[in-house]
Amino acid sequence: MFDTSFWNADIRERELRMWAGLGPVGYRVRNVIVSILLMMAAVGTFLLLSTLVSLYPGTGTVVRGPGDRAVQATGGACVRVGPLSGYGFGYWWDCDAILRDGDGATRVVRRVGPSALTPDDLGRTVEIRESCRDGDCEYGRAANQWLAGRLLAVG
């Protein structure tokens, strides 16, 4: 029969030797340190992948249907986010924007990021891209759609 338990005989023997060598307190301290290092590695990997995704200037969404569309955005107040955030490592801008459709009618004031608008766009009207699905919209600059597919694979 096969030993299907996680703790097979080799692992159990190794852990018992470590317990005997380090003692009960040292063994537990070692386990806590290993757990902390594994959590730090997981968080670091998440932040690294978030950084790679945030470097893409487009909307970052690949949807079925109409896809990205152009909207006019007038930049407003900006807040600098970083050096560690949901966008990853580095500094990014989250800016308020007044968004207008192609007919010029004001639609909504939204906060857009990461760095779709910057403080240089304060008071200026620039064209950005919008991708909406189920009422949730993402904003970005015009970018290569080929890169968006590769980015989706990383994400």
Salt bridges, closest charged atoms under 4 A:
GLU13 OE2 - ARG17 NH1 3.08
GLU15 OE2 - ARG14 NH2 2.94
ASP96 OD1 - ARG111 NH2 2.98
ASP101 OD1 - ARG69 NH2 3.06
ASP101 OD1 - ARG107 NE 2.91
ASP121 OD1 - ARG124 NH1 3.47
ASP121 OD2 - ARG141 NH2 2.70
GLU130 OE1 - ARG69 NH2 2.99
GLU130 OE2 - ARG107 NH2 2.59
